[in-house]
Amino acid sequence: MTEITESTSTDKPVARCSECDREVTHYNTFISPTDEKTVICWQCRARDEKGFNADRNYHRTSRRGVIPR
């Protein structure tokens, strides 16, 4: 028998973010190879991932040319 649990029903304890030092309830826990736990809140994680898919060579100034009709 397979037991399915909802992610909202699992209550995590309040933890302190390693990046911003806030007490948060929504966070990810990362475990390093040396068995050290790092807690990163969702806001810091989103800030870190922002612009991840952007091309490094893209610049808005490269679109200044005249658009042909």
Secondary structure as UniProt FT lines:
FT   TURN            7..9
FT   STRAND          15..16
FT   TURN            18..20
FT   STRAND          23..24
FT   STRAND          27..31
FT   TURN            33..34
FT   STRAND          37..41
FT   HELIX           42..49
FT   TURN            50..53
FT   TURN            56..57
FT   HELIX           60..63
//
